[in-house]
Structure formats: C-alpha cells, structure tokens
Amino acid sequence: MIFETLKSKGVVPIAVQTPVVDTKLGIRTRLDGVGWDKANRSLVVLELKTTRYTRSVHSSRYEAKCRNCPRLANGLGNCEKVVHGIQVSGPRFR
C-alpha cells in the first residue's frame, strides 16, 4: 500500500533509515526514508507514522503540547507535529 501510494504520487523510494545530522545544533537522527519526486526533480523525506486512533483523535494528540514542557528552547510549541517538522527541516544528509 505504501509503495503504491508513493508510485501514484510520482515518488520513487531511493533510501531507507537515512542518517542526517546538524553539526551546528549537535543533533542527529534517521529519516524513515528518502524518495525522488520525478515531477519536481527533487528529494522528498519519507516519514511513516502509524496510530491506533481515528484521524481526528490522532490529530488532536499529535498537535497537543507537552504538559511538563510546553515550549521548546526555540520558542515553538513542544508537540509531536513541531518536533517532526524540526527533524526533517534542519539536519543535512550524511
């Protein structure tokens, strides 16, 4: 199902469990995958998420701020959605 969806969007998976690092921030992580978008001739990040909740419940939980630490050091709200955005926006491929 995942590969069929990617294919229908014109994305070809090219790597999985791809390490990325931002030496300036001193952080590193692994992306679930990297793909090639044929139409835009660009790399895309593939992050697979699963949940046992309905879409609406998942969305509300995904965007809920942490009760113990509602703000990150950069001032953004501390929720899964923001953290996932940071994960793929700053680090560079190794």
PDB file as gemmi writes it, atoms N, CA and C in Angstrom:
CRYST1    1.000    1.000    1.000  90.00  90.00  90.00 P 1                      
ATOM      1  N   MET A   1       0.817  -1.197   0.000  1.00  0.00           N  
ATOM      2  CA  MET A   1       0.000   0.000   0.000  1.00  0.00           C  
ATOM      3  C   MET A   1       0.864   1.267   0.000  1.00  0.00           C  
ATOM      4  N   ILE A   2       1.919   1.291   0.781  1.00  0.00           N  
ATOM      5  CA  ILE A   2       2.778   2.480   0.855  1.00  0.00           C  
ATOM      6  C   ILE A   2       3.464   2.715  -0.489  1.00  0.00           C  
ATOM      7  N   PHE A   3       4.035   1.659  -1.072  1.00  0.00           N  
ATOM      8  CA  PHE A   3       4.733   1.817  -2.348  1.00  0.00           C  
ATOM      9  C   PHE A   3       3.775   2.194  -3.471  1.00  0.00           C  
ATOM     10  N   GLU A   4       2.564   1.666  -3.410  1.00  0.00           N  
ATOM     11  CA  GLU A   4       1.555   2.023  -4.412  1.00  0.00           C  
ATOM     12  C   GLU A   4       1.203   3.508  -4.315  1.00  0.00           C  
ATOM     13  N   THR A   5       1.051   3.996  -3.093  1.00  0.00           N  
ATOM     14  CA  THR A   5       0.725   5.412  -2.880  1.00  0.00           C  
ATOM     15  C   THR A   5       1.860   6.300  -3.378  1.00  0.00           C  
ATOM     16  N   LEU A   6       3.101   5.949  -3.027  1.00  0.00           N  
ATOM     17  CA  LEU A   6       4.245   6.733  -3.495  1.00  0.00           C  
ATOM     18  C   LEU A   6       4.301   6.749  -5.017  1.00  0.00           C  
ATOM     19  N   LYS A   7       4.106   5.592  -5.619  1.00  0.00           N  
ATOM     20  CA  LYS A   7       4.139   5.495  -7.081  1.00  0.00           C  
ATOM     21  C   LYS A   7       3.069   6.381  -7.709  1.00  0.00           C  
ATOM     22  N   SER A   8       1.860   6.386  -7.113  1.00  0.00           N  
ATOM     23  CA  SER A   8       0.775   7.204  -7.661  1.00  0.00           C  
ATOM     24  C   SER A   8       1.076   8.699  -7.562  1.00  0.00           C  
ATOM     25  N   LYS A   9       1.955   9.071  -6.626  1.00  0.00           N  
ATOM     26  CA  LYS A   9       2.354  10.476  -6.456  1.00  0.00           C  
ATOM     27  C   LYS A   9       3.624  10.812  -7.237  1.00  0.00           C  
ATOM     28  N   GLY A  10       4.168   9.818  -7.937  1.00  0.00           N  
ATOM     29  CA  GLY A  10       5.377  10.050  -8.728  1.00  0.00           C  
ATOM     30  C   GLY A  10       6.645  10.062  -7.911  1.00  0.00           C  
ATOM     31  N   VAL A  11       6.623   9.403  -6.739  1.00  0.00           N  
ATOM     32  CA  VAL A  11       7.793   9.376  -5.865  1.00  0.00           C  
ATOM     33  C   VAL A  11       8.401   7.974  -5.880  1.00  0.00           C  
ATOM     34  N   VAL A  12       9.711   7.920  -6.102  1.00  0.00           N  
ATOM     35  CA  VAL A  12      10.441   6.659  -6.111  1.00  0.00           C  
ATOM     36  C   VAL A  12      11.313   6.595  -4.858  1.00  0.00           C  
ATOM     37  N   PRO A  13      11.087   5.616  -3.972  1.00  0.00           N  
ATOM     38  CA  PRO A  13      11.952   5.487  -2.793  1.00  0.00           C  
ATOM     39  C   PRO A  13      13.378   5.150  -3.229  1.00  0.00           C  
ATOM     40  N   ILE A  14      14.371   5.835  -2.625  1.00  0.00           N  
ATOM     41  CA  ILE A  14      15.762   5.579  -3.006  1.00  0.00           C  
ATOM     42  C   ILE A  14      16.638   5.168  -1.828  1.00  0.00           C  
ATOM     43  N   ALA A  15      16.178   5.405  -0.587  1.00  0.00           N  
ATOM     44  CA  ALA A  15      16.966   5.014   0.586  1.00  0.00           C  
ATOM     45  C   ALA A  15      16.040   4.926   1.795  1.00  0.00           C  
ATOM     46  N   VAL A  16      16.408   4.056   2.741  1.00  0.00           N  
ATOM     47  CA  VAL A  16      15.645   3.941   3.988  1.00  0.00           C  
ATOM     48  C   VAL A  16      16.586   4.065   5.175  1.00  0.00           C  
ATOM     49  N   GLN A  17      16.012   4.429   6.316  1.00  0.00           N  
ATOM     50  CA  GLN A  17      16.793   4.623   7.546  1.00  0.00           C  
ATOM     51  C   GLN A  17      18.032   5.477   7.266  1.00  0.00           C  
ATOM     52  N   THR A  18      17.787   6.642   6.693  1.00  0.00           N  
ATOM     53  CA  THR A  18      18.847   7.537   6.243  1.00  0.00           C  
ATOM     54  C   THR A  18      19.322   8.445   7.375  1.00  0.00           C  
ATOM     55  N   PRO A  19      20.601   8.361   7.763  1.00  0.00           N  
ATOM     56  CA  PRO A  19      21.100   9.232   8.832  1.00  0.00           C  
ATOM     57  C   PRO A  19      21.219  10.681   8.351  1.00  0.00           C  
ATOM     58  N   VAL A  20      20.832  11.611   9.218  1.00  0.00           N  
ATOM     59  CA  VAL A  20      21.005  13.041   8.962  1.00  0.00           C  
ATOM     60  C   VAL A  20      21.597  13.672  10.214  1.00  0.00           C  
ATOM     61  N   VAL A  21      22.322  14.771  10.012  1.00  0.00           N  
ATOM     62  CA  VAL A  21      22.991  15.419  11.141  1.00  0.00           C  
ATOM     63  C   VAL A  21      23.025  16.923  10.933  1.00  0.00           C  
ATOM     64  N   ASP A  22      22.921  17.660  12.025  1.00  0.00           N  
ATOM     65  CA  ASP A  22      23.144  19.107  12.011  1.00  0.00           C  
ATOM     66  C   ASP A  22      24.251  19.362  13.021  1.00  0.00           C  
ATOM     67  N   THR A  23      25.466  19.554  12.525  1.00  0.00           N  
ATOM     68  CA  THR A  23      26.614  19.724  13.413  1.00  0.00           C  
ATOM     69  C   THR A  23      26.528  21.012  14.225  1.00  0.00           C  
ATOM     70  N   LYS A  24      25.903  22.027  13.668  1.00  0.00           N  
ATOM     71  CA  LYS A  24      25.767  23.302  14.382  1.00  0.00           C  
ATOM     72  C   LYS A  24      24.908  23.133  15.635  1.00  0.00           C  
ATOM     73  N   LEU A  25      23.824  22.371  15.508  1.00  0.00           N  
ATOM     74  CA  LEU A  25      22.942  22.137  16.651  1.00  0.00           C  
ATOM     75  C   LEU A  25      23.348  20.912  17.458  1.00  0.00           C  
ATOM     76  N   GLY A  26      24.237  20.108  16.893  1.00  0.00           N  
ATOM     77  CA  GLY A  26      24.684  18.912  17.589  1.00  0.00           C  
ATOM     78  C   GLY A  26      23.610  17.840  17.695  1.00  0.00           C  
ATOM     79  N   ILE A  27      22.770  17.747  16.672  1.00  0.00           N  
ATOM     80  CA  ILE A  27      21.722  16.722  16.690  1.00  0.00           C  
ATOM     81  C   ILE A  27      21.869  15.804  15.488  1.00  0.00           C  
ATOM     82  N   ARG A  28      21.425  14.582  15.673  1.00  0.00           N  
ATOM     83  CA  ARG A  28      21.408  13.620  14.570  1.00  0.00           C  
ATOM     84  C   ARG A  28      20.186  12.735  14.737  1.00  0.00           C  
ATOM     85  N   THR A  29      19.706  12.227  13.621  1.00  0.00           N  
ATOM     86  CA  THR A  29      18.539  11.354  13.628  1.00  0.00           C  
ATOM     87  C   THR A  29      18.574  10.496  12.377  1.00  0.00           C  
ATOM     88  N   ARG A  30      17.567   9.691  12.195  1.00  0.00           N  
ATOM     89  CA  ARG A  30      17.420   8.906  10.975  1.00  0.00           C  
ATOM     90  C   ARG A  30      16.038   9.177  10.394  1.00  0.00           C  
ATOM     91  N   LEU A  31      15.998   9.434   9.110  1.00  0.00           N  
ATOM     92  CA  LEU A  31      14.725   9.570   8.407  1.00  0.00           C  
ATOM     93  C   LEU A  31      14.247   8.173   8.047  1.00  0.00           C  
ATOM     94  N   ASP A  32      12.944   7.968   8.051  1.00  0.00           N  
ATOM     95  CA  ASP A  32      12.426   6.663   7.636  1.00  0.00           C  
ATOM     96  C   ASP A  32      12.849   6.348   6.214  1.00  0.00           C  
ATOM     97  N   GLY A  33      12.870   7.365   5.374  1.00  0.00           N  
ATOM     98  CA  GLY A  33      13.290   7.147   4.003  1.00  0.00           C  
ATOM     99  C   GLY A  33      13.463   8.434   3.233  1.00  0.00           C  
ATOM    100  N   VAL A  34      14.041   8.298   2.067  1.00  0.00           N  
ATOM    101  CA  VAL A  34      14.219   9.414   1.140  1.00  0.00           C  
ATOM    102  C   VAL A  34      13.707   8.937  -0.215  1.00  0.00           C  
ATOM    103  N   GLY A  35      13.002   9.806  -0.904  1.00  0.00           N  
ATOM    104  CA  GLY A  35      12.493   9.466  -2.224  1.00  0.00           C  
ATOM    105  C   GLY A  35      12.839  10.537  -3.232  1.00  0.00           C  
ATOM    106  N   TRP A  36      12.621  10.201  -4.498  1.00  0.00           N  
ATOM    107  CA  TRP A  36      12.842  11.138  -5.588  1.00  0.00           C  
ATOM    108  C   TRP A  36      11.501  11.462  -6.221  1.00  0.00           C  
ATOM    109  N   ASP A  37      11.152  12.753  -6.205  1.00  0.00           N  
ATOM    110  CA  ASP A  37       9.921  13.231  -6.830  1.00  0.00           C  
ATOM    111  C   ASP A  37      10.232  13.527  -8.290  1.00  0.00           C  
ATOM    112  N   LYS A  38       9.722  12.683  -9.171  1.00  0.00           N  
ATOM    113  CA  LYS A  38      10.033  12.803 -10.603  1.00  0.00           C  
ATOM    114  C   LYS A  38       9.550  14.127 -11.191  1.00  0.00           C  
ATOM    115  N   ALA A  39       8.342  14.534 -10.827  1.00  0.00           N  
ATOM    116  CA  ALA A  39       7.746  15.742 -11.413  1.00  0.00           C  
ATOM    117  C   ALA A  39       8.518  17.002 -11.035  1.00  0.00           C  
ATOM    118  N   ASN A  40       8.919  17.097  -9.766  1.00  0.00           N  
ATOM    119  CA  ASN A  40       9.622  18.294  -9.285  1.00  0.00           C  
ATOM    120  C   ASN A  40      11.139  18.148  -9.317  1.00  0.00           C  
ATOM    121  N   ARG A  41      11.596  16.960  -9.706  1.00  0.00           N  
ATOM    122  CA  ARG A  41      13.029  16.677  -9.751  1.00  0.00           C  
ATOM    123  C   ARG A  41      13.709  17.093  -8.451  1.00  0.00           C  
ATOM    124  N   SER A  42      13.173  16.537  -7.335  1.00  0.00           N  
ATOM    125  CA  SER A  42      13.723  16.893  -6.034  1.00  0.00           C  
ATOM    126  C   SER A  42      13.605  15.727  -5.053  1.00  0.00           C  
ATOM    127  N   LEU A  43      14.427  15.802  -4.021  1.00  0.00           N  
ATOM    128  CA  LEU A  43      14.350  14.813  -2.953  1.00  0.00           C  
ATOM    129  C   LEU A  43      13.152  15.106  -2.057  1.00  0.00           C  
ATOM    130  N   VAL A  44      12.558  14.054  -1.532  1.00  0.00           N  
ATOM    131  CA  VAL A  44      11.485  14.192  -0.553  1.00  0.00           C  
ATOM    132  C   VAL A  44      11.804  13.300   0.633  1.00  0.00           C  
ATOM    133  N   VAL A  45      11.388  13.740   1.809  1.00  0.00           N  
ATOM    134  CA  VAL A  45      11.566  12.963   3.033  1.00  0.00           C  
ATOM    135  C   VAL A  45      10.352  12.074   3.220  1.00  0.00           C  
ATOM    136  N   LEU A  46      10.588  10.815   3.540  1.00  0.00           N  
ATOM    137  CA  LEU A  46       9.511   9.868   3.793  1.00  0.00           C  
ATOM    138  C   LEU A  46       9.509   9.540   5.284  1.00  0.00           C  
ATOM    139  N   GLU A  47       8.483   9.940   5.969  1.00  0.00           N  
ATOM    140  CA  GLU A  47       8.325   9.625   7.389  1.00  0.00           C  
ATOM    141  C   GLU A  47       7.014   8.881   7.546  1.00  0.00           C  
ATOM    142  N   LEU A  48       7.086   7.660   7.985  1.00  0.00           N  
ATOM    143  CA  LEU A  48       5.897   6.831   8.153  1.00  0.00           C  
ATOM    144  C   LEU A  48       5.406   6.918   9.596  1.00  0.00           C  
ATOM    145  N   LYS A  49       4.143   7.184   9.754  1.00  0.00           N  
ATOM    146  CA  LYS A  49       3.533   7.289  11.085  1.00  0.00           C  
ATOM    147  C   LYS A  49       2.348   6.349  11.149  1.00  0.00           C  
ATOM    148  N   THR A  50       2.222   5.695  12.276  1.00  0.00           N  
ATOM    149  CA  THR A  50       1.077   4.813  12.479  1.00  0.00           C  
ATOM    150  C   THR A  50       0.373   5.207  13.769  1.00  0.00           C  
ATOM    151  N   THR A  51      -0.884   4.856  13.867  1.00  0.00           N  
ATOM    152  CA  THR A  51      -1.655   5.169  15.066  1.00  0.00           C  
ATOM    153  C   THR A  51      -2.800   4.179  15.204  1.00  0.00           C  
ATOM    154  N   ARG A  52      -3.257   4.007  16.404  1.00  0.00           N  
ATOM    155  CA  ARG A  52      -4.428   3.165  16.638  1.00  0.00           C  
ATOM    156  C   ARG A  52      -5.681   4.010  16.788  1.00  0.00           C  
ATOM    157  N   TYR A  53      -5.504   5.332  16.716  1.00  0.00           N  
ATOM    158  CA  TYR A  53      -6.615   6.261  16.909  1.00  0.00           C  
ATOM    159  C   TYR A  53      -7.277   6.631  15.585  1.00  0.00           C  
ATOM    160  N   THR A  54      -8.460   7.188  15.682  1.00  0.00           N  
ATOM    161  CA  THR A  54      -9.104   7.748  14.494  1.00  0.00           C  
ATOM    162  C   THR A  54      -8.279   8.945  14.042  1.00  0.00           C  
ATOM    163  N   ARG A  55      -8.508   9.382  12.823  1.00  0.00           N  
ATOM    164  CA  ARG A  55      -7.750  10.525  12.299  1.00  0.00           C  
ATOM    165  C   ARG A  55      -7.932  11.775  13.172  1.00  0.00           C  
ATOM    166  N   SER A  56      -9.159  12.047  13.610  1.00  0.00           N  
ATOM    167  CA  SER A  56      -9.399  13.261  14.405  1.00  0.00           C  
ATOM    168  C   SER A  56      -8.738  13.177  15.782  1.00  0.00           C  
ATOM    169  N   VAL A  57      -8.812  12.019  16.421  1.00  0.00           N  
ATOM    170  CA  VAL A  57      -8.169  11.858  17.737  1.00  0.00           C  
ATOM    171  C   VAL A  57      -6.654  11.947  17.571  1.00  0.00           C  
ATOM    172  N   HIS A  58      -6.123  11.287  16.556  1.00  0.00           N  
ATOM    173  CA  HIS A  58      -4.680  11.346  16.316  1.00  0.00           C  
ATOM    174  C   HIS A  58      -4.231  12.786  16.094  1.00  0.00           C  
ATOM    175  N   SER A  59      -4.965  13.535  15.277  1.00  0.00           N  
ATOM    176  CA  SER A  59      -4.598  14.930  15.004  1.00  0.00           C  
ATOM    177  C   SER A  59      -4.561  15.757  16.277  1.00  0.00           C  
ATOM    178  N   SER A  60      -5.553  15.588  17.137  1.00  0.00           N  
ATOM    179  CA  SER A  60      -5.576  16.372  18.376  1.00  0.00           C  
ATOM    180  C   SER A  60      -4.416  15.984  19.290  1.00  0.00           C  
ATOM    181  N   ARG A  61      -4.073  14.713  19.354  1.00  0.00           N  
ATOM    182  CA  ARG A  61      -2.947  14.268  20.179  1.00  0.00           C  
ATOM    183  C   ARG A  61      -1.611  14.696  19.557  1.00  0.00           C  
ATOM    184  N   TYR A  62      -1.524  14.644  18.249  1.00  0.00           N  
ATOM    185  CA  TYR A  62      -0.302  14.982  17.517  1.00  0.00           C  
ATOM    186  C   TYR A  62       0.051  16.458  17.700  1.00  0.00           C  
ATOM    187  N   GLU A  63      -0.964  17.288  17.841  1.00  0.00           N  
ATOM    188  CA  GLU A  63      -0.750  18.731  17.983  1.00  0.00           C  
ATOM    189  C   GLU A  63      -0.831  19.212  19.435  1.00  0.00           C  
ATOM    190  N   ALA A  64      -1.026  18.295  20.386  1.00  0.00           N  
ATOM    191  CA  ALA A  64      -1.125  18.676  21.801  1.00  0.00           C  
ATOM    192  C   ALA A  64       0.258  18.964  22.373  1.00  0.00           C  
ATOM    193  N   LYS A  65       0.381  20.079  23.074  1.00  0.00           N  
ATOM    194  CA  LYS A  65       1.659  20.444  23.686  1.00  0.00           C  
ATOM    195  C   LYS A  65       1.912  19.605  24.935  1.00  0.00           C  
ATOM    196  N   CYS A  66       3.175  19.328  25.176  1.00  0.00           N  
ATOM    197  CA  CYS A  66       3.599  18.586  26.359  1.00  0.00           C  
ATOM    198  C   CYS A  66       3.197  19.359  27.615  1.00  0.00           C  
ATOM    199  N   ARG A  67       2.597  18.679  28.580  1.00  0.00           N  
ATOM    200  CA  ARG A  67       2.168  19.353  29.822  1.00  0.00           C  
ATOM    201  C   ARG A  67       3.362  19.798  30.665  1.00  0.00           C  
ATOM    202  N   ASN A  68       4.425  18.997  30.679  1.00  0.00           N  
ATOM    203  CA  ASN A  68       5.586  19.301  31.530  1.00  0.00           C  
ATOM    204  C   ASN A  68       6.523  20.351  30.935  1.00  0.00           C  
ATOM    205  N   CYS A  69       6.549  20.426  29.612  1.00  0.00           N  
ATOM    206  CA  CYS A  69       7.451  21.365  28.933  1.00  0.00           C  
ATOM    207  C   CYS A  69       6.775  21.844  27.647  1.00  0.00           C  
ATOM    208  N   PRO A  70       5.844  22.798  27.766  1.00  0.00           N  
ATOM    209  CA  PRO A  70       5.038  23.195  26.603  1.00  0.00           C  
ATOM    210  C   PRO A  70       5.782  23.947  25.503  1.00  0.00           C  
ATOM    211  N   ARG A  71       6.979  24.466  25.793  1.00  0.00           N  
ATOM    212  CA  ARG A  71       7.745  25.217  24.796  1.00  0.00           C  
ATOM    213  C   ARG A  71       9.138  24.620  24.635  1.00  0.00           C  
ATOM    214  N   LEU A  72       9.594  24.567  23.392  1.00  0.00           N  
ATOM    215  CA  LEU A  72      10.964  24.158  23.107  1.00  0.00           C  
ATOM    216  C   LEU A  72      11.898  25.340  23.326  1.00  0.00           C  
ATOM    217  N   ALA A  73      13.191  25.081  23.347  1.00  0.00           N  
ATOM    218  CA  ALA A  73      14.179  26.156  23.562  1.00  0.00           C  
ATOM    219  C   ALA A  73      14.078  27.236  22.496  1.00  0.00           C  
ATOM    220  N   ASN A  74      13.602  26.880  21.294  1.00  0.00           N  
ATOM    221  CA  ASN A  74      13.480  27.860  20.214  1.00  0.00           C  
ATOM    222  C   ASN A  74      12.168  28.632  20.262  1.00  0.00           C  
ATOM    223  N   GLY A  75      11.335  28.358  21.284  1.00  0.00           N  
ATOM    224  CA  GLY A  75      10.082  29.083  21.461  1.00  0.00           C  
ATOM    225  C   GLY A  75       8.873  28.429  20.821  1.00  0.00           C  
ATOM    226  N   LEU A  76       9.087  27.418  20.011  1.00  0.00           N  
ATOM    227  CA  LEU A  76       7.965  26.732  19.376  1.00  0.00           C  
ATOM    228  C   LEU A  76       7.264  25.814  20.375  1.00  0.00           C  
ATOM    229  N   GLY A  77       6.009  25.531  20.099  1.00  0.00           N  
ATOM    230  CA  GLY A  77       5.262  24.616  20.949  1.00  0.00           C  
ATOM    231  C   GLY A  77       5.857  23.220  20.907  1.00  0.00           C  
ATOM    232  N   ASN A  78       5.931  22.567  22.054  1.00  0.00           N  
ATOM    233  CA  ASN A  78       6.526  21.246  22.161  1.00  0.00           C  
ATOM    234  C   ASN A  78       5.470  20.170  21.940  1.00  0.00           C  
ATOM    235  N   CYS A  79       5.258  19.826  20.669  1.00  0.00           N  
ATOM    236  CA  CYS A  79       4.318  18.763  20.321  1.00  0.00           C  
ATOM    237  C   CYS A  79       4.956  17.901  19.243  1.00  0.00           C  
ATOM    238  N   GLU A  80       4.409  16.714  19.039  1.00  0.00           N  
ATOM    239  CA  GLU A  80       4.974  15.798  18.043  1.00  0.00           C  
ATOM    240  C   GLU A  80       5.057  16.422  16.657  1.00  0.00           C  
ATOM    241  N   LYS A  81       4.023  17.175  16.280  1.00  0.00           N  
ATOM    242  CA  LYS A  81       3.992  17.767  14.940  1.00  0.00           C  
ATOM    243  C   LYS A  81       5.176  18.705  14.731  1.00  0.00           C  
ATOM    244  N   VAL A  82       5.447  19.566  15.699  1.00  0.00           N  
ATOM    245  CA  VAL A  82       6.558  20.515  15.589  1.00  0.00           C  
ATOM    246  C   VAL A  82       7.892  19.780  15.595  1.00  0.00           C  
ATOM    247  N   VAL A  83       8.031  18.805  16.491  1.00  0.00           N  
ATOM    248  CA  VAL A  83       9.285  18.058  16.582  1.00  0.00           C  
ATOM    249  C   VAL A  83       9.573  17.304  15.285  1.00  0.00           C  
ATOM    250  N   HIS A  84       8.561  16.716  14.677  1.00  0.00           N  
ATOM    251  CA  HIS A  84       8.769  16.037  13.400  1.00  0.00           C  
ATOM    252  C   HIS A  84       9.171  17.031  12.309  1.00  0.00           C  
ATOM    253  N   GLY A  85       8.588  18.228  12.335  1.00  0.00           N  
ATOM    254  CA  GLY A  85       8.970  19.255  11.369  1.00  0.00           C  
ATOM    255  C   GLY A  85      10.417  19.667  11.524  1.00  0.00           C  
ATOM    256  N   ILE A  86      10.854  19.824  12.765  1.00  0.00           N  
ATOM    257  CA  ILE A  86      12.249  20.182  13.032  1.00  0.00           C  
ATOM    258  C   ILE A  86      13.166  19.049  12.592  1.00  0.00           C  
ATOM    259  N   GLN A  87      12.732  17.826  12.827  1.00  0.00           N  
ATOM    260  CA  GLN A  87      13.537  16.655  12.483  1.00  0.00           C  
ATOM    261  C   GLN A  87      13.919  16.663  11.007  1.00  0.00           C  
ATOM    262  N   VAL A  88      13.025  17.057  10.152  1.00  0.00           N  
ATOM    263  CA  VAL A  88      13.319  16.995   8.722  1.00  0.00           C  
ATOM    264  C   VAL A  88      13.722  18.330   8.101  1.00  0.00           C  
ATOM    265  N   SER A  89      13.672  19.420   8.862  1.00  0.00           N  
ATOM    266  CA  SER A  89      13.961  20.714   8.240  1.00  0.00           C  
ATOM    267  C   SER A  89      15.397  21.177   8.435  1.00  0.00           C  
ATOM    268  N   GLY A  90      16.062  20.765   9.493  1.00  0.00           N  
ATOM    269  CA  GLY A  90      17.375  21.308   9.771  1.00  0.00           C  
ATOM    270  C   GLY A  90      18.541  20.439   9.394  1.00  0.00           C  
ATOM    271  N   PRO A  91      18.533  19.175   9.809  1.00  0.00           N  
ATOM    272  CA  PRO A  91      19.719  18.345   9.572  1.00  0.00           C  
ATOM    273  C   PRO A  91      20.012  18.134   8.098  1.00  0.00           C  
ATOM    274  N   ARG A  92      21.273  17.844   7.824  1.00  0.00           N  
ATOM    275  CA  ARG A  92      21.714  17.558   6.456  1.00  0.00           C  
ATOM    276  C   ARG A  92      22.001  16.068   6.325  1.00  0.00           C  
ATOM    277  N   PHE A  93      21.857  15.566   5.115  1.00  0.00           N  
ATOM    278  CA  PHE A  93      22.173  14.162   4.870  1.00  0.00           C  
ATOM    279  C   PHE A  93      23.653  13.926   5.125  1.00  0.00           C  
ATOM    280  N   ARG A  94      23.956  12.809   5.738  1.00  0.00           N  
ATOM    281  CA  ARG A  94      25.359  12.439   6.000  1.00  0.00           C  
ATOM    282  C   ARG A  94      25.986  11.821   4.789  1.00  0.00           C  
TER     283      ARG A  94                                                      
END                                                                             
